[in-house]
Amino acid sequence: MDWGTELWDQYDIIEKHTQSGLELVEKYVKFVKERTEIEQNYAKQLRNLSKKYNPKRSGKDEPECRLSSYQSFVDILNEMNDYAGQRELIAENMMMNICIDLTKYLQELKQERKTYLLDAKKAQQSLESTYKQLDSSKKRFEREWREAERAAQYAEKTDQDINATKADVEKAKQQAHMRAHVAEECKNDYAAQLQKYNKEKNQFYFSDMPLIFNKLQDLDERRVRKVAQGYILFSDTEKHVMPIIGKCLEGITKAGTNVDEKNDSLIVIEQNKSGFERPGDVEFEDYSQGINRASSDSSLGTPKGPMDLLGKNRNKNFWLFSKKSKLSTSTLPPFSTPPVPSPANGPNSPKFGRDPLSYCLKEINKTVKPRISSFRTLRRSKFTPDRIMPTVTEDFAHLPPEQRRKRLQQKLEDICKELQKEVDQSEALGKMKDVYEKNPQMGDPASLAPQINQTSQNIERLRGELNKLGLLRQEFEGTHCAIKVIHSTTMELTIFSALMELTQMRALLIPPRPSTLSLMMTLKMRN
């Protein structure tokens, strides 16, 4: 069934229907454009959101960046950024494949429809013109036929009139004959015009207009088919990126499963382990024995460096949460200390009382294990109104032992890599120089001299830094190990070996106390 046969008399309906179809295409294009704007805004907001929570370049070196939970969050932000890219791709494909394509096709349909409607109007105008000619010839034939009848009646009346002359009768007959001839010509013309009109009318209703209607039907069907394809593309455009979007969502799921709380705890330990020993017990100070003590300090920490061996911060107590000690010796009443006994006093010297070993160990602990004021000093310092950032040195002496060891090792590895790179470059320049010397046409060997000299200087500089860091690490490891050995073997030393070590170390660092020398002499005499 076609419009030319079934809707031959519904020109206005067909015109209105085709116009409504084109308006539907325009409406759909506008709908898709607004959808693309929504997708673009959505993608833009997702990108801004990812950028807002993504760490800055300056913050990527923070210790927290190594944690799996932090890295997973960064992975989620990256996946969201990729997801936003897919939303942008959806908007771009919809704009290109639907909006632009349908808009172009719509313009073609409008032009084609306009042509068909113009052809229909031309055919209708031609038929109307023929009908006007037919009507004119018909009216002329009617008028001439009446005139011919009137002339015939007048000729007959004149012929019957006895008073009329023969000339009058002849003239009336000639006039009637002429009118009859003109009427006959008008009749023939009317018949011809009628035949022409009927032919054009049949052509109009059975050929021209059905053909135009069928073309409009084909145009409308192609328009519907194109819109249907646009509907399908609306879905397929998003389906095509769904696998990638699915991968983004799988990446987010994988980021969640990659979180390892145990490994995060190990990383926190690795990043913040100081390497210090835990503070020892506060020892009992027996004032009844009359031991001459400069202070009531006890060993509550481990040495951090050479300055600690000199007794730095010895008068500060170590507290985990920076609370004041309830056992502070400053609240105890002072007491008088008896004079240092002479060697003649023998074993009855009150200097040691009944436990000389305890006193000797206290002396050693005072010297080699000064206290740490607080764990706060081990944390990374920041600029605050009540805290000043410590001076950062090349040997990382401002860091705790464990962190210092790691930083030294890391710097050694970096310098080794850089040194290897410079060595490889030097070898390459040497080979290139040999090639230039053998084949001067390939290049001038002298042109490589500045680069070779620069590379040699870099190698010497890096080797110097490598040796310097190696010595620093050896010195650090030797000192650290010595302190650990002293601390671990303190309880196993005899009184004389402990006092001799105390005397040697203090002789190297600070002037010996008279009490220490007297103690050593007294112990020798007792033995």
SEVO-889803 format. One record per residue: x, y, z of N, C-alpha, C in turn. Coordinates in steps of 0.2 Angstrom, whole numbers, plus 5000, padded with zeros to 4 digits. Example, Ala and Ser with C-alpha at 12.3 -4.5 7.8 and 13.67 -1.06 7.14 Angstrom:
<rs>
506649725039506249785039506649845039506449895035506849955036506450005039
</rs>
This chain:
<rs>
500449945000500050005000500450065000500250114996500650174995500250234996500550294997500150354998499850374992500150364986499850394980499250354978499050294981498450264979497950274985498150264991497750264996497550334999498050384998497950455001498050504995497750484989497750524983497450594984496950604989496650664990496850694997497350675000497550695007498250735006498250785002498850825001499050855007498550895010498750935016498950885022498650825023498850785028499550755027499750745021500350715019500850775021500750835019501150885020501350905027500750895031500850905038501250855042501050795039501450735042502150735041502350745035503050755034503450805037503050865038503350915042503450905049502950865052502950845059503550795060503650745055504250705055504950735055504950785051505650825052505750865058505150885061505250925068505450875073505150805072505350755077506150745077506450745071507150735070507550795073507250855072507550915075507550905083506950885085506850875093507350825095507450765092507850715094508650745094508750775089509450805089509550855095509150895096509150935102509250895108508850845109508850805115509550775116509850745110510550715111511050765112510950825110511450885111511450895119510850905122510750915129511050855133510950795130511250735134512050735133512350755128513050765127513350825132512950875133513150925137513150895145512650855146512650825153513250785154513350745149513950695149514650735150514650795146515250835147515350865153514750895156514850925163514950865168514650805167514850755172515550735172515850725166516550705165516950765168516750825167517150885169517150885177516550875180516550865187516950815190516950755187517350695189518050715189518250745183518950755183519150805188518750855189518950905195518950875201518450825202518450785209519150745210519350715204519950675205520550715206520550775202521150825203521150855210520550865213520550895219520850855225520650785224520950735229521550705228521850715221522450685219523050725223523550685225524050725229524450765224524650825226525150865222525850835221526150855217526850825215527250835222527250895225527650905231527450855237526850825236526650785242526750705240526950695234527050625233527650595236528050635239528650605243528450595250527850605252527650605259527750525261527850515267527850445269527250405268526650435269526050405268525950375261526250405256526150385249526350315248526750285253526950215252526450165255525950185258525450145261525050115256524850055256524350025251523750055251523450075257522850115257522850175253523350215254523450275251523550265243523950215241524050205234523450175231523050135235522350115232521950175231521950225235521550285234521750325228522350325227522650355221522450325215522450255215522250215210521450225208521150235213520350245213520250315209520650365211520650425208520850425201521350385199521550375192521050345188520750295191520150255188519550305186519450345191518850395190519050445185519650455184519850505179519850465172519950405172519850365166519150355164518750345169518050345169517750405166517950465168517750525166517950535158518550505156518750505149518250465145517950415148517550375144516850415143516650445148516050485148516150545142516750575142516850625137516850585130517050525130517050495123516350475121515950465126515250455124514950515122515050575125514750635122515050655115515650635114515950655108515650615102515650545104515350505099514550515097514250535102513550555101513450615097513950665098513850725094514050715087514550665086514850655079514350615075514150555078513750505075513050515075512750555079512050565080511850635078512150685082511950755081512150785074512750775073513050805066512750765060512750705061512550665055511750675054511350675059510650685058510450755056510850805058510750875056510850885049511450855046511550855039511050815035510850755038510350725034509650755034509550795040508950825040508850885035509450915034509450975029509350945022509550885021509450855014508750835013508450805019507750795018507250855017507450905021507050965020507050995013507650995010507751015003507350964998507450904999507050854995506350864996506050875002505350885003505150945000505550995000505351064997505251054989505751014986505651004979505050964977504850914981504250874980503650914980503650954985503051004986502951054981503551074979503551124973503351094967503551034965503250994960502550984960502250964966501550954967501151024966501451074968501151144967501151164959501651144956501751164949501151124945501151054947500651014943499951034945499851064951499151084953499051154949499551194949499451254945499351244938499651194935499551184928498851154926498551114931497951084930497451144931497551184936497051244937497051294931497651304928497651344922497251314916497351244915496951214910496251214911496051204917495351214919495051284918495451334919495251404917495151404910495651384906495551384898494851344896494751284900494151254898493551294900493551324905492951364907492851424903493451454901493351504896493051484889493351434887493051404880492351384881492151354887491451334888491051394888491251444891490751504892490751544885491251544881491251564874490851524870490851464870490451414866489751434868489551434874488851454877488651514874489051564874488851634872488751634864489251604861489151604853488551564851488451504855487851464853487251504854487151544859486551584860486451634854487051664853487051714847486851684841487051624840486951584833486151574833485851554839485151534839484751604838484951654841484651714840484651744833485251734830485351744823484851704818484851644820484451594816483651614817483451624822482751654824482651714820483151764820483051824816482951814809483351764806483351754799482751724797482451674801481851644800481251694800481251734805480751784806480751834800481351854798481451904792481151864786481351804785481051764779480351764779479951754784479251754784478951824784479351874785479051944785478951964777478251984776478151994769478352064767478552104772478752174770479552174769479852114771480552114771480752104764481352144762481552134755481952074755482152054749482551994747483252004750483452064750484152074752484152074760483652094763483652084770483652014772483251974769483151904770483851874769484151894764484851864762485351884767485351944769485851964774485651934781485051924783484951884789485151814789485051784783485251714783486051704783486351754780487151754780487351764788487051814791487251824798487051764802486551734801486451674805486851614803487051604797487551554795488251574798488451634798489051654801489051644809488551654812488551644819488551574821488251534817488251464818488951434817489251464812489951434810490451454816490351514819490751534825490551494831489951474832489751434837490051364837490051344830490351274829491051274831491451324829492151334831492251334838491851374842491851374849491651304852491251274849491051204851491651154851491951164845492551124844493151144849493251204850493751224854493551204861492951214863492751184870492851114871492751074865492851004866493550984866493951024863494751014863494951034870494751084873494951104879494751054885494151034884493850984888494250914888494450894882494850834881495550844885495850904883496450924886496450924894495950954896495850954904495850894907495350844904495250784906495950744906496350754901496950714900497450734906497450804907497950834912497650814919497050814919496750794926496850724928496850674923496950604924497750604925498150634922498850634923499050664930498650714932498750744939498550694944497950664944497750624949497950544949498150524943498350454942499150444941499450504940500150494938500650544942500550604941500950654944500950654952500350664954500250674962500350604965500150544963500350484966501150474966501450494961502150494961502550534966502250594966502550644972502350614979501750594980501550564986502050504988502150464983502550404984503250424986503550474982504150504984504150534991503650564993503650595000503550535005503250485003503150425007503850395008504250385003504950355003505350405007505250465006505650515011505550505018504850505019504650495026504950425029504950375025505150315028505950315029506250345024506950355025507150395032506750445033506850485039506650445045506150405045506050365051506550305052506850285046507350235047508050265050508150325047508750365050508650375057508050395059507950415066508050355071507750295068507850235071508550215072508950225067509650215068509950255073509750325073509950365079509750345086509150315086508950285093509450225095509650185090510050125091510750155093511050205089511650235091511650265098511150285100511150315107511250265112511050205111511250155115511950115114512050105107512650075105513250115107513250185107513750225109514050215116513550205120513750195127513950115128513650075124513850005125514549995123514750035118515450025115515950035121515850085125516350105130516150065137515650025137515549995143516049945145516349905141516949865143517449905146517649965144518150005147517950025153517350045154517050075160517050015165516849955163516949895167517649885170518149895165518849885167518949945173518750005172518850055177518550035184517950005183517649985189517949925192518249875188518649825191519249845194519549905191520149935194520049955201519449985201519250015208519249955213518849905211518849845215519449815217519949815212520649785213520949825218520849895217521249945222521049925229520349905230520149895236520449825239520549775235520749715237521549715238521849765235522549775235522749805242522349825246522549855252522749805257523349815260523649765264523749795271523349785276523449815282524149795286524349735285524949715288525549745285525549745278526049785275526149855277525549885277525549955279525849965286525749915291526049925297526749915297526949865293527749865292528049925289527649955284527950015281528050075286527550075291527550125296528150115301528250045302528850035306529450055303529550035296530150045293530250125292529750165291529850235290530050265297529750245302529850285308530250245314530550185312530950155317531550195319531650215325532250255327532950215328532850155330533450115331533650115338533350165342533550165349533350105354533750095359533450045364532950075368532550035371532050055376532350075382532050125386532350155392532350095397532950095401532950045407532550065413532550025418532250035424532550095428532150125431532450175436532650135442533350145443533650105449533550135455533650095460533550115467534150155469534150215472534650245475534650245482535150215485535150205492535550265495535250315498535550365501535850355508535650295510535850275517536650255516536850235510537550215510538050275509537750335508538150395508538550395502538350375496538750375490538750445488539350475486539350545483539150545476538550565475538350565468538250645466538450655460538250725457537550735456537250685454536450685453536150615454535550615454535150545454534950525448535350535442535150515436535250445435534750415431534850345430534750335422534950275420534950265413534250255410534050305406533350295403533350305395533950295392533950305385534550265382534650275376535250255372535550305369536150305367536550365364536350365357536250435355536150445348536750465344537250485347537850515344538350525349538950555346539550575351539350625356538850665355538750715360538350685366538050635364537650595370538150565374538750545372539250515376539550555381539450625379539750675383539250695389538750665389538250675394537750725392537650745386537150795384536450775386536050825389535350815391535350765396535850765400535850715406535350725411535150795412534750815417534050815415533850785409533150785407532950715407532350705410532050645410531650625404531550555402531250535396530550505398530050535395529350515396529050505389528650455388528350435382527850485380527450515384526950565383527150635386527750645387527950715389527650735395527550685400527250705406527750715412527650755416528150765422528250705426528850695428528950635432528750645439528450595442528250595449528850575453529350545450529850525454530450565453530350635451530850675450531350685457531950685456532350685462532450755464532150805460532250875463531850885469531350845470530850855476531150825482531750785481532050745487532450795491532450795497532950835501533650825500534050875500534750865499535050825505535650795504535950765509536750775508537050765514537750775513538150715512538650725508539050665505539650665509539850605512540550605516541050605511541650625513542250635509542450575506542850575500543050515497543550485501543450415503543950385507544650375504545050365508545750355506545850275505546350255502546550185501546650155508546750195513546950155519546250135523545750165520545050145523544950065522545250045517545149975516544449955514544249895516543549865514542949895517543149935523542549965526542350035524542550045517542450115515541650115513541350175516540650185514540450205507540950205503540850235496540450185493540550115494540150065490539650025494539650035500539249995504539249925503538649895503538649825502538649795495538549845490538449825483538849875478539549865478539949905474539749895466539549835464539449815457538849865455538349875459537749915457538049985455538450005460538750075459539150085453539550035451539950035445539550035439539049995439538549995433538250055432538050085438537750155437538150205434538850205436539250245433539350235426539350175423539450165416538850185413538250175415537650195412537550265412537850305417537850375417538250405411538750365409539250385404539050375397538850305396538750285389537950285388537550295392536850285391536450345394536550405391536150465393535450455391535050495394534350485393534150525387533550505384533250545378532650585382532650645380532150685383531450665382531350645376530650635374530650605367530150555366530050535359529850585354529650645356529550705352530150725348530750715351531350735347531550685342531250625342531350575337530950585331530350625331529950635326530150685321529950685315530150735310529850805313530350855314530250915316529850965311529451005313529051055309529151125312529051175307529051235310528451255313528451265320527951285324528151335328527651375331527951425336528351405341528251345344528651325349529251275348529351265341529851215339530251235333530851225333531251245327531551185324531451185317531751125313532451115314532651055315533351045316533751055310534451065310534851075304534951015301534751015294534850955290535550945287535950895289536550885287536650835281537250835278537350785272537350715275537650705281537750645283537150615287536550655287535950635290536050625298536450665301536550655308535950675312535550715309534950735312534350685313534450625310533950575310534150525315533650485317533850425322534250375318534550335322535050285319534750245313534150215314533850165309533750205303533450265304533250305298533850335294534350355298535050375296535350325291535350255294535650205290535250195283534650195283534250185277534350245272534450305275534550365270535250355267535750345272536450335269536450275264536150225265536150165260535750185254535250225254534850245248535250295244535650345248536050395244536650355241536850305244537450265241537150235235536650205235536350175229536250225223535950275225535850335220536450355217536950365221537650385218537950335214537850265216538150215212537750215205537150225205536750225198537050275194537050335197537350395193538050385191538450355195539150345193539150295187538750245188538750195182538550225176538050265176537850305170538350345167538750385171539350425169539850375166540050325169540550275167540350255160539650235159539450205152539550265147539350325149539450375144540150395143540550385147541250395146541550345141541350275142541550225138541250235131540650265130540350275124540750335120540950385124541250435121541950415119542250375123542950345121542950305114542350265114542350225107542150275102541750325103541650375097542250405095542650425100543350455099543750415094543750345096544150305092543950295085543250295084542950295077543150355074543150415077543350475073544050475071544450455076545150445074545350405068544950345068545050305062544750325056544250365057543850385051543750465052544150505050544150575051543550605048543350575042542750605039542050595042542050555048541450545052541350605057541950635059541950685064542550705067542650755070543250785073543350755080543850715082543950695088544050745094544250805092544350855096543750885099543150875095542550905097542250865103542550805104542250765110542650785116543150825116543550835122543150865128542750915126542450945132541950895135541650855131541150805134541550755138542150735136542550685139542750715146543050775146543250815152542650815157542150845155541550845159541350785162541350725158541150665161541650635166542350655164542850635169542750665176542650735175542550775182541950745186541350725182540850705185540950635189541350595185541550525188541950535195542450585194542850595200542450625206541950675204541550695209541150645213540850605208540350555211540750495215541350485213541850435217541950465223542150535223542250565230541650565235541150575232540550575236540350505238540550455234540450385236540850365241541550385241541950365246541750395253541550465252541350495258540750465262540250445258539750415261539850345263540350315260540550245262540950255269541350305270541650315276541150335282540650375280540150395285539750335287539550285282539150225284539650185289540250175287540650135291540750155298540850225298540950255305540250255309539750265305539050255309538950185311539050135307538950065309539450045314540050065314540550045319540350075326540150145326539950175332539350145335538850135331538150105333538250035336538749995332538849925335539249925341539649975342540049975348539649995354539150045353538650065358538250005360538049965355537549905357537949855361538649845359539049795362539149815369539249875370539349895377538749895381538149905378537549905382537349825384537549785379537249715380537749675384538349695385538849665389538949695396538649745397538749785403538649735410538149695410538049655415538549595416538949585411539349525411540149555413540249615412540849645414541049635421541649625423541849625430541949695432542049705438542049775441542649815438543249775438543849805436543849825428543549775424543549795417543049845415542549855419542049905418542349975420542649975426542950035428543550055423543950015420544450025416544150055409543650025407543250055401542950115402542650125408542450195410542950245410543550225413544050275413544350295406544350245402544650255395544150295391543550285391543050325387543050395390543050405396542950465399543550505398544150475398544750505397544850535389544450505385544450525378543950575377543450585381542850625380542850685384542950675391542850725396543350715402543550765405544050745411543750705416544150655419543850605424543650635430543150615433542950635440543450605445543550645450543950625456543650565459542950565459542650505463542750435459542750445452542950385448543550355449544150405450544750375451544850345458544550375463544550355470544250285470543650275466543350215466543750165463544150175458544550125455545150105460545450155463545950135468545650095473545150115476544850075482544650005480544449995474544249925472544949885471545449915468546049885468546349865475546349905479546549895486546149835489545549835488545049785491545249715488545449715482545549655479546249625481
</rs>
